[in-house]
Amino acid sequence: MFDGFPLSVFLPLVVHARAGLTTGITGVVTFSLPKRRGRYHWWRKCYLWTYTVVFLTATILSALGPVW
């Protein structure tokens, strides 16, 4: 138990929150860059991977069900 949550819920929750924050930041940067070779494609790839992590951790958390 960590702060009232089982560790099996706490770790995906922390990863989900950090990936969500990273997705927001990389999304703003990606959408503000012009669509050219170089930086845009790198930021777009980071945005898509972090969005994938958010989706996967949300799926894990929903499969675990409510714990409180």
N, C-alpha and C positions, 0 to 999 in steps of 0.2 A: 504494500500500500504506500502510495505517495500522495500526500495532501488529500486523503480521502478517496483517491482513485486507485484502482488496481493498476499495476505496472503495464499490463497488457492493453489498457486503454490510454494511459498517460503518454506513453511513447508515441503512438500514432497521432495523438492529439497535438503534441508538441511539434512533430514533423509537419502535420497539416497546417498549423498556425504559421510556422516559419516559411513553408513553401507558399502559402497564400500571400504573405507579405512580399516575398521575393517575386511572385507572379505579378503583383500589383506594380512593383518598381520596374521590373523588366518590361512589362506591358507599356507603361508610360514612356519609357525610353524608346522601345521599338516603334511605337506609333508616332513618335515625334521625329524619327529619322526618315530621310528620303529613301525610297526603294532603289537602292543602287548596290552594286557589289561591295563586299567588305563588311563594315560594321553592322549594317542592317541584318544581314543573314546570320551573323553570329548572335546578335541579340534576339532575333526571331527564334533561333534554335533553343536558346536558354529559356525564353518565354514558353515555348511549347513543352519543353521537358518539365519545367516547374508546374505548369498547368496539369500535366499528366500525373505528377506526384500528388497534387491536390485532389484530383479525381480518384486516384487509387486509395489514398488515405481516407477520403470521405466514404468510399465503398467499404473499407475495413471497419471504420467506426460505425457505419450503419448496420453492418452485419453483426457487430458485437451487441448492438441494442443499447437501450438506456441502462445506465449503471447506478443512477441515483434515485 
